[in-house]
Amino acid sequence: MENQCIVRIIQNELANFKNVEYGEIRYMNYGSVQKNAGIEKNDIVGLYGQNGSGKTAMIEALAILKCILAGEEIPYEPYEGLLATEGRTCITTMFYIEYGTARYKAQYEVSLDADHEERKIHLCSEKIVYWQRGAAWKAKRDLGFQNPYFDPGSIINNAAVSFQTGHPKELESTGIAKGLQNLAVYCAQKNLSIFFNDLMRGKLTKEESADDSEQSILSRVLLGLSNFGRLYFQVVKVSQLADINRNAILPVNVHAESSNFIIQGCLPLVMGGQGKIPESLYIQLAEAVKAINIALKAIISDLSIEIRPVDEELDKEGNKNILVQVYSVRAGKEFLTKYESEGIKRIISLLNYLISLYNYPEICLAVDELDSGIFEYLLGEILGVLNEEAKGQLIFTSHNLRAFEKLNIRNIVCTTLNPKNRYIRLTGKEKNHNPRDFYIRTITIGGQKEELYDEADLQSIGYAFRRACKKNSDNIKIHFSDQFRAKLDKRM
């Protein structure tokens, strides 16, 4: 594909987000990008750790990043309780970008604040830093912006706004500051990024050219990240499991490409009886189901999914809707898909995007609780195939330890008990160590830079269960071991 643009996330940093005071993850190609400006390793990374230790926090941060890059407003309700109450939450992401034969690095940093009165998430400040690759990574360029117009008084007083940069001479030719005052007001009112929105996107598209001027380089970087967020980056949050378990709809995560269009998103596949779907959506779903069935037979040989049109009707605007039913077919017998197990429905939900991940290097898929409901051995086989042959990037959280036996230990990131250093990779594994046993031994006896699990909590579980069943629990005397007391004193 001419001028094909591939974007890869190579590093994430979180600060003051949920239960993470600070955490950093470097993905599989971070080193190869820094040294050789290329993607040299298959990019599968799993996050493992005890409950409440920061795994889901990283997926939630990636979901926020997707909203920003796609030029969408960050929804308030899912995230307002995750942002810092003192200070600001900061999400920093480093990307590698291939555009034709050109190579770039870009780092995007955003600080967020929740406005509880307006029920909005504000993008208080943003910064983009980028490099072009020659014989080595050339001198960086940076653009920082702090939007004053989240304060209505600044709009009335017509407060001056500007980009901050350490390279004014090099960047003054880009023309990005033209119309900045109005753009800042627009972005503040709609809670959008100053770099990633429809107006900026339209301007950059018009000014993009094939030369290596600063304007062209900046346009490629910003447009590449924008297209990535809109078309190739999918985040599957754990909330989709609730949709599956309610048996109302089955969210089908879809990426499909043709010569004329690219579809990316989550399509609702009805499960309970009949459902009404717009005709255009029905066509997309029917194509997605065809692809799912091809892969599904390799996983569960006697299962296929059928989306069956029952009737058609026009809505008030004259648009055609299709009434459909969705069936599972096993050995010639059919039944509504809502009666399938949670694991089967989870596989169907993810399968189309896993197919795209396997085939396209542009794809990045982040999944929370990938293992939910899926048979342990099957999960390992899927991860093994993806790790060997997938062209795209997969970031997932899981509790199932089968992945340790199918992936290299470097593919695993562990969460820690230290909120100031939430993510680490394990060290000290010998070649003859079973990775799964090594991880469990590390949890129980330590040996890493940070603690991975609070074993002292186990001593209190039985006591808590007993106390919860006692009527006069206030009179119970607590007796702790000396070892447990020492750990408590250390925490205090």
C-alpha positions in Angstrom: 0.0 0.0 0.0 1.5 3.4 -1.1 2.4 5.6 1.9 1.2 3.0 4.3 1.3 4.4 7.8 2.1 2.0 10.7 1.9 3.3 14.3 3.2 1.2 17.2 3.0 2.1 21.0 6.4 1.5 22.4 6.1 3.1 25.9 3.4 4.1 28.4 3.7 6.2 31.5 1.0 6.9 34.1 1.0 9.4 36.9 -1.7 10.0 39.5 -4.2 7.7 37.8 -6.5 5.4 39.8 -4.2 3.5 42.1 -1.0 4.3 40.2 1.1 7.1 41.5 3.6 6.3 38.8 4.1 3.4 36.4 6.0 2.9 33.2 5.8 0.0 30.6 8.2 -0.4 27.7 6.8 -2.7 25.0 8.6 -5.3 23.0 10.0 -3.0 20.3 11.1 -0.1 22.5 14.8 -1.0 22.2 14.8 -1.8 18.5 13.1 1.5 17.7 15.6 3.4 19.7 18.6 1.7 18.1 17.5 0.7 14.7 14.2 2.6 14.0 12.3 -0.6 13.2 9.9 -3.2 14.5 11.9 -6.4 15.0 9.9 -8.4 17.5 6.4 -9.7 17.7 4.5 -7.4 20.1 2.5 -9.4 22.6 2.5 -8.1 26.2 0.5 -9.4 29.1 -0.1 -7.7 32.4 -0.2 -9.9 35.5 -0.6 -9.2 39.2 -2.9 -9.3 42.2 -6.4 -7.7 42.2 -6.3 -4.0 42.5 -2.7 -3.6 41.6 -2.9 -1.5 38.4 -3.6 -3.9 35.5 -7.0 -2.4 34.6 -5.7 1.1 35.2 -3.4 0.8 32.2 -6.2 -0.5 30.0 -8.4 2.4 31.1 -5.6 4.9 30.3 -5.3 3.4 26.9 -9.0 3.8 26.4 -8.7 7.5 27.3 -5.8 7.8 24.8 -7.9 6.3 22.1 -10.6 8.9 22.7 -8.1 11.7 22.5 -6.4 10.5 19.3 -9.7 9.8 17.6 -10.8 13.4 18.2 -13.5 12.5 20.7 -14.5 13.9 24.0 -13.5 11.8 27.0 -16.7 10.6 28.6 -17.1 11.8 32.2 -18.9 9.0 34.0 -16.4 6.1 33.3 -13.3 8.1 34.3 -14.1 10.9 36.7 -13.4 8.7 39.7 -10.1 7.5 38.3 -8.5 10.9 38.0 -6.4 12.5 40.7 -8.3 14.6 43.3 -5.1 16.5 44.2 -3.0 17.6 41.3 -3.5 16.3 37.8 -3.5 13.0 36.1 -0.8 12.7 33.4 -0.7 10.1 30.6 2.4 9.9 28.5 2.7 7.7 25.4 5.6 7.2 23.0 4.9 6.0 19.5 6.9 4.7 16.6 5.6 5.8 13.1 6.4 4.4 9.7 5.2 6.5 6.8 6.2 4.9 3.5 10.0 4.9 3.9 10.1 7.6 6.5 10.6 6.9 10.2 9.4 9.0 13.2 9.2 8.8 16.9 6.5 10.8 18.8 5.8 11.3 22.4 2.4 12.7 23.4 1.7 13.9 27.0 -1.6 15.1 28.3 -2.7 16.2 31.8 -6.3 15.7 32.8 -8.7 17.2 35.3 -12.3 16.3 36.2 -14.7 19.3 36.4 -17.4 17.8 38.8 -19.8 20.8 38.4 -19.8 20.6 34.6 -19.3 16.9 34.6 -16.5 17.1 32.0 -13.0 15.8 31.7 -10.6 18.7 30.7 -7.4 18.3 28.7 -5.6 21.0 30.7 -2.2 20.8 28.9 -0.8 18.8 26.0 2.7 18.3 24.6 3.9 16.6 21.5 7.6 15.8 21.0 8.8 14.2 17.7 11.9 13.1 16.0 12.7 12.1 12.3 15.1 9.3 11.5 18.1 9.9 9.3 21.4 8.1 9.9 20.3 8.5 13.6 17.4 10.1 15.4 17.6 13.8 14.4 17.2 16.6 16.9 13.8 16.6 18.5 11.0 19.2 18.0 8.4 19.9 20.7 5.1 21.8 20.9 3.4 22.3 24.3 0.0 23.9 24.8 -2.0 24.8 27.9 -5.6 25.8 27.2 -6.7 28.7 29.4 -10.3 28.6 28.1 -11.5 25.9 30.4 -12.0 28.9 32.6 -14.9 30.9 31.1 -13.4 34.1 32.4 -10.5 33.6 30.1 -12.8 33.6 27.1 -14.5 36.9 28.2 -11.1 38.5 28.8 -9.8 37.2 25.5 -6.8 35.6 27.2 -3.8 35.2 24.8 -2.9 31.6 23.9 0.2 30.2 22.3 2.3 27.1 21.9 5.4 26.8 23.9 8.4 25.3 22.1 12.1 25.1 22.4 12.4 25.4 18.6 10.5 28.5 17.5 12.6 29.2 14.4 12.1 25.7 13.0 8.4 25.5 13.7 7.3 29.0 12.8 7.0 27.9 9.2 4.4 25.2 10.0 1.5 27.7 10.4 0.0 25.6 13.1 -0.5 28.6 15.3 -2.8 30.4 12.7 -6.3 30.6 14.1 -5.1 29.2 17.4 -7.2 31.5 19.5 -10.5 30.3 18.0 -9.3 26.7 17.9 -8.5 26.9 21.7 -12.0 28.1 22.4 -13.5 25.4 20.2 -11.5 22.6 21.9 -12.3 23.9 25.4 -16.0 24.0 24.7 -16.0 20.5 23.3 -13.3 19.1 25.6 -11.1 18.0 22.7 -7.4 17.8 22.1 -5.8 20.9 20.4 -3.7 18.5 18.2 -6.4 15.8 17.5 -9.7 17.2 16.3 -11.6 17.5 13.1 -10.6 21.2 12.4 -6.9 20.5 12.9 -7.1 17.3 11.0 -8.7 19.1 8.0 -6.0 21.8 8.1 -3.1 19.3 8.2 -4.6 17.2 5.4 -4.7 20.2 3.1 -1.1 21.3 4.0 0.5 17.8 3.9 3.0 17.3 1.1 5.7 14.9 0.0 8.7 17.0 0.9 10.6 17.0 4.2 9.6 20.5 5.4 8.8 21.0 9.1 5.1 21.4 8.1 5.1 18.1 6.2 6.8 16.2 9.0 4.5 17.6 11.7 1.5 16.8 9.5 2.5 13.2 9.0 3.1 12.7 12.7 -0.2 14.2 13.8 -2.2 12.6 11.0 -0.6 9.3 11.6 -1.5 9.3 15.3 -5.0 10.5 14.4 -5.6 7.7 11.9 -4.2 5.2 14.4 -6.7 6.3 17.0 -9.7 6.3 14.6 -9.0 3.2 12.5 -6.5 0.8 14.0 -6.5 1.1 17.8 -9.1 -0.8 19.7 -9.5 -1.1 23.5 -11.8 -3.7 24.9 -12.7 -2.8 28.5 -14.0 -5.2 31.1 -17.4 -3.5 30.9 -18.0 -5.6 27.7 -18.3 -8.6 29.9 -21.3 -7.1 31.6 -23.0 -6.7 28.2 -22.2 -10.4 27.4 -23.5 -11.7 30.7 -26.8 -9.7 30.5 -27.5 -11.7 27.3 -28.9 -8.5 25.6 -26.2 -8.0 23.0 -22.9 -9.6 22.0 -20.3 -6.8 21.3 -18.4 -7.8 18.2 -15.1 -5.9 18.0 -14.6 -5.4 14.3 -11.8 -4.2 12.0 -12.4 -4.6 8.3 -10.7 -3.1 5.2 -11.6 -2.9 1.6 -10.3 -0.8 -1.3 -12.9 1.9 -0.5 -13.3 2.0 3.3 -12.0 0.9 6.7 -14.4 -0.1 9.5 -13.3 -0.1 13.1 -15.4 -0.3 16.1 -17.8 -2.5 18.2 -21.0 -3.8 16.5 -23.9 -5.1 18.6 -24.9 -8.6 17.8 -28.3 -9.2 19.4 -28.8 -12.4 21.4 -32.2 -12.3 23.0 -34.8 -13.1 20.3 -35.2 -10.6 17.5 -33.2 -7.4 17.2 -33.5 -4.3 15.0 -30.4 -3.2 13.1 -29.9 -0.5 10.5 -29.3 -1.9 7.0 -25.8 -0.5 6.7 -24.9 -2.1 10.1 -26.4 -5.4 9.1 -24.2 -5.6 6.0 -21.1 -5.0 8.1 -22.1 -7.5 10.7 -22.9 -10.2 8.1 -19.3 -9.8 6.7 -17.8 -9.9 10.1 -19.7 -13.1 11.0 -18.4 -14.7 7.8 -14.8 -14.0 8.9 -15.5 -15.1 12.5 -17.0 -18.5 11.3 -13.8 -19.3 9.3 -11.6 -18.8 12.4 -14.2 -20.3 14.8 -14.1 -23.7 13.1 -10.4 -23.9 13.8 -11.0 -23.3 17.5 -14.4 -25.1 18.1 -14.8 -27.4 15.1 -18.6 -28.0 15.2 -19.7 -24.4 15.9 -20.8 -21.6 13.6 -22.8 -18.4 14.0 -25.7 -17.4 11.8 -27.2 -14.0 11.6 -30.6 -14.5 10.0 -32.8 -11.6 8.6 -36.5 -12.1 9.6 -38.2 -8.9 8.3 -37.6 -5.3 7.2 -39.2 -2.1 8.2 -38.7 1.7 7.6 -38.1 4.1 10.5 -39.6 7.6 10.7 -36.8 9.0 8.6 -37.3 6.4 5.8 -34.2 4.4 6.7 -34.4 0.6 6.3 -34.0 -1.5 9.4 -33.5 -5.3 9.4 -35.1 -7.5 12.0 -32.6 -10.3 12.7 -32.1 -13.3 14.9 -28.7 -14.7 15.8 -28.2 -18.5 16.1 -25.4 -20.9 17.1 -25.3 -24.0 14.9 -23.7 -27.1 16.3 -23.8 -30.5 14.5 -26.8 -29.4 12.5 -28.7 -28.2 15.6 -29.4 -24.5 16.1 -30.3 -22.4 19.2 -30.1 -18.8 20.2 -26.5 -17.7 20.8 -27.5 -16.2 24.2 -27.5 -19.8 25.5 -23.8 -20.3 24.7 -21.2 -20.2 27.5 -19.5 -17.0 28.6 -16.3 -18.2 27.1 -17.8 -18.9 23.7 -19.4 -15.5 23.6 -16.1 -13.9 24.7 -14.3 -15.7 21.8 -16.9 -14.6 19.3 -16.7 -11.0 20.6 -12.9 -10.8 20.1 -12.3 -13.1 17.2 -12.7 -10.6 14.3 -10.2 -8.2 15.8 -7.8 -11.1 16.6 -8.0 -12.0 12.9 -7.1 -8.5 12.0 -4.3 -8.4 14.6 -2.9 -11.6 13.1 -2.8 -10.2 9.6 -2.2 -6.4 9.8 0.8 -4.7 11.4 -1.2 -1.5 11.8 -3.5 -3.1 14.4 -3.1 -2.5 18.1 -5.6 -4.3 20.4 -5.8 -3.8 24.2 -8.0 -6.2 26.1 -8.9 -6.3 29.8 -9.3 -9.8 31.3 -8.6 -11.6 28.0 -8.9 -14.9 29.8 -12.4 -14.4 31.1 -14.4 -17.6 30.6 -11.9 -19.0 28.1 -10.5 -22.6 28.7 -7.0 -22.3 30.0 -5.4 -24.6 27.4 -7.2 -22.9 24.5 -6.1 -19.5 25.7 -2.5 -20.6 25.8 -2.8 -22.0 22.2 -4.2 -18.8 20.9 -1.5 -16.7 22.6 1.1 -19.0 21.3 0.0 -18.7 17.7 -0.3 -14.9 18.0 3.1 -14.6 19.6 4.7 -16.6 16.8 2.9 -15.1 13.8 0.8 -12.0 14.6 1.8 -8.9 12.7 0.0 -6.4 15.0 0.3 -5.4 18.7 -1.6 -7.0 21.6 -1.7 -5.7 25.1 -3.8 -7.7 27.6 -4.5 -8.3 31.2 -5.1 -11.8 32.6 -5.2 -13.9 35.7 -4.7 -17.2 33.9 -1.0 -18.3 34.2 -1.1 -20.4 31.1 0.5 -17.4 29.2 3.7 -17.9 31.2 4.2 -21.3 29.4 3.5 -19.9 25.9 5.2 -16.5 26.0 8.8 -15.4 26.8 9.2 -14.0 30.3 10.0 -10.6 28.6 6.4 -10.6 27.2 5.1 -10.4 30.8 4.8 -7.2 32.8 4.0 -7.7 36.5 2.2 -5.2 38.7 3.7 -4.5 42.2 2.6 -3.3 45.6 4.5 -0.1 45.2 2.2 2.6 43.8 5.2 4.7 42.9 6.6 1.9 40.7 3.6 -0.1 39.5 5.0 -2.1 36.6 8.2 -4.3 36.4 9.5 -7.2 34.4 10.8 -10.2 36.2 14.5 -10.8 36.5 16.6 -13.8 37.5 14.9 -16.5 35.5 17.3 -19.3 34.3 16.8 -21.2 31.1 15.7 -24.4 32.9 13.1 -22.6 35.0 9.5 -23.2 34.2 8.2 -19.6 33.8 4.9 -20.3 35.6 6.6 -21.9 38.6 9.2 -19.1 38.6 6.4 -16.5 38.8 4.6 -18.3 41.6 7.9 -18.8 43.5 8.6 -15.1 43.1 5.2 -14.2 44.6 5.8 -16.3 47.6 9.5 -15.8 48.4 10.3 -12.5 46.6 13.6 -11.8 44.9 12.5 -8.9 42.7 13.1 -5.2 43.1 9.5 -4.8 44.2 7.0 -6.9 46.1 4.4 -8.5 43.8 2.0 -9.9 46.4 1.1 -9.2 50.0 1.3 -12.6 51.6 0.5 -11.1 55.0 -3.1 -10.6 53.8 -3.6 -14.4 53.7 -3.1 -14.5 57.5 -6.1 -12.3 58.0 -8.6 -14.0 55.7 -9.5 -16.8 58.1 -9.8 -14.4 60.9 -12.0 -12.1 58.9 -14.3 -14.9 57.9 -14.7 -16.0 61.5 -15.3 -12.5 62.8 -17.9 -11.8 60.1 -20.0 -14.8 61.5 -19.8 -13.7 65.1 -22.7 -11.6 66.6 -20.5 -10.1 69.3 -17.6 -9.4 67.0 -16.7 -6.2 68.9 -15.5 -8.3 71.9 -13.2 -10.5 69.9 -9.5 -10.1 70.8 -7.1 -10.1 67.9 -3.9 -12.2 68.1 -1.2 -11.7 65.4 2.0 -13.6 64.9 5.2 -11.7 65.5 6.0 -11.8 61.7 2.6 -10.3 60.9 3.1 -7.6 63.6 6.5 -6.7 62.1 4.9 -6.2 58.7 2.2 -4.1 60.1 4.7 -1.9 62.0 6.7 -1.6 58.8 3.7 -0.3 56.9 2.8 2.2 59.7 
